[in-house]
Amino acid sequence: MRHLRPLTLDSNIFVSKMKGNEEYTQECGALIARTGVDFFLVEPALVLTEVANAIGRNIDLEAAQEGVDSLLRMITILVSCDREFCLKAGLTGAQYDIYSADSVYLQAAINHGSVLVSLDEKDFVSKVTSKKPLIEAYHIRDLPY
């Protein structure tokens, strides 16, 4: 039996795929298609808010609802953003000098040993990788898997 690797995707990966017209849309779609085959998704609950909001604002509310429903079917572990998790994520974010929402994805990945993938190289991926985390973090174009 094949061993699936845990994967945490920044919401921008899902949004790019759903919008369908961005620079890395095809790569995002190809990676998402590999969930259940090569990877299983570990996502913070915040991903639902970010995807619904971005798709609702950029496409429409029906597409947002459909996108979130589809996303929920793909996620294996949905990490609750409870008090303890959020405090830990905030401290981790401060340590890595990243935005608050990004710290939630990073903490979910750290807690589950996930590969972390984002489209935000400058303010997220490069800041994380410069600190030599215990996890792998990549911009989608650099993902070696």
Helices and strands as residue ranges (DSSP letters): E 5-9, H 11-19, H 25-33, E 39-44, H 46-58, H 61-74, E 75-79, H 83-96, H 100-112, E 115-118, I 121-125, H 126-130, E 137-139, G 140-142
